[in-house]
Amino acid sequence: MGPRFPLLVAALASCLPPALGCVICDTKVVEALKSLEMDYLPGHLETEHHKNLMKRVNQAVQDFKDLPLDEDSYMGVVDEPTLEKASWSLLKDLKRITDSDVKGELFVKELFWMLHQQKETFARYVALFQKDAFCPNKCGMMLQTLIWCSNCQKQVHACRKSMDCGERNVKVHEMEDMILDCELNWHQASQGLTDYSFYRVWRNKSETLLYKGKEPTLIKTMVEPKDAGTYRCQLGTVKSSPATIIRFHVKGCFAIGLRRILDTPLIP
Ligand SMILES: *[C@@H]1O[C@H](CO)[C@@H](O)[C@H](O)[C@H]1NC(C)=O
């Protein structure tokens, strides 16, 4: 992994006040805790314990974010689907408890045992996100909306990797289609993308724009020998750097011999 990860950890650790936790960034969770206090506690716990219990519950939910900062499991940020999954899991468990109508000390015990387990569930989801969905681009730049667990702020994060997304060798046969595919699997998940541009790159290094638009593939039907050569695609972003650049080296496999036979008139 590149040196950007420790920088992100440092940035997250230094400049943000420790306050909120990730599932608490979801308004559904905030509402559920309010409803627990207003609707469930009366009738299920003596009034004098309400305030202290809610203080401990809020603290426990905020503590979800206090996981060891680690490049492989938790960086203090999540994406929206991960947050959604984690808070759904918590809400489901909370509903199970309130549906059971449990009271008094048993209720308190179950509640905190559940919160303890949900923190582990949160840690598991975040580790999965960190492994598979945090900056999944191997090259180029991906823009990803992340939620900072320490203050619930949403920000677009630029995942910058090596700008070189490689070269592709493409073989084409005469009269067939030439297909140049510029799409990488993370493009669908990236935000702030603009257009794909395809250029023909000439020997003298000058370029001619062939296509600019939303299509990630350039298709030329009925290729001719003159189509062999170098091409370049570039996917733009709303920022100054492009998301992806790929070069294509197109080699023609032209059956000169066969063509000569076919071109020869059958009847002289
Ligand atoms: C470069 O080569 C292409 C194709 O051979 C030609 O059309 C273009 O004018 C050339 N550009 C320069 C700057 O020489």
The ligand as an SDF file (V2000), in Angstrom:
LIG
                    3D

 14 14  0  0  0  0  0  0  0  0999 V2000
    1.4020   14.2480  -37.1990 C   0  0  0  0  0  0  0  0  0  0  0  0
    1.0190   13.1720  -38.0320 O   0  0  0  0  0  0  0  0  0  0  0  0
   -0.3270   13.1660  -38.4420 C   0  0  0  0  0  0  0  0  0  0  0  0
   -0.6250   11.8840  -39.2200 C   0  0  0  0  0  0  0  0  0  0  0  0
    0.4870   11.4380  -39.9260 O   0  0  0  0  0  0  0  0  0  0  0  0
   -0.6440   14.4200  -39.2420 C   0  0  0  0  0  0  0  0  0  0  0  0
   -1.9980   14.4420  -39.6290 O   0  0  0  0  0  0  0  0  0  0  0  0
   -0.3370   15.6320  -38.3730 C   0  0  0  0  0  0  0  0  0  0  0  0
   -0.5190   16.8120  -39.1310 O   0  0  0  0  0  0  0  0  0  0  0  0
    1.0950   15.5810  -37.8340 C   0  0  0  0  0  0  0  0  0  0  0  0
    1.2520   16.6430  -36.8970 N   0  0  0  0  0  0  0  0  0  0  0  0
    2.3630   17.3750  -36.7930 C   0  0  0  0  0  0  0  0  0  0  0  0
    2.3580   18.4430  -35.7430 C   0  0  0  0  0  0  0  0  0  0  0  0
    3.3140   17.1930  -37.5190 O   0  0  0  0  0  0  0  0  0  0  0  0
  1  2  1  0
  1 10  1  0
  2  3  1  0
  3  4  1  0
  3  6  1  0
  4  5  1  0
  6  7  1  0
  6  8  1  0
  8  9  1  0
  8 10  1  0
 10 11  1  0
 11 12  1  0
 12 13  1  0
 12 14  2  0
M  END
$$$$
